[in-house]
């Protein structure tokens, strides 16, 4: 789900950036400035979503590694008890 937000932010950034460029070419500096500001804001959103997803996956890897250590530890402990 988060990666879809990232793609939506990128698409909106590109769209507003293109609109800003066209507005400037057609002589509407106010619209160009407004769309440029929105495009920049969308770019910041895109980076934020990328970082959120990256941290989420880092947390998943950490939890999986922790879980595997717990399972291994329990298995070793159980083996020692049977001897």
C-alpha positions, 0 to 999 in steps of 0.5 A: 500500500505504501509503495502505491502512495510513493508512485502516486506522489511521483506521478503527481510531481511529474504532472504538476511539474509539466503543467508548471513548465507549460504555464511558464511557456504560455506566459502564466507565471502565477500558475507556473509558480503555484504548480511548481510549488505543488510539484516540489511538495509532491517530491518531498512526499515521495521521499517521505514514503520511500523512507517509511517503506525502507524503515518498515522493511528494515524493521521486518528484517530485524524482527525476522532475525530476532525471531530466528535467534529465539527459535534457535535458542529454544531448539538448542535449549530443548536439545540440551534438556533431552541429553 
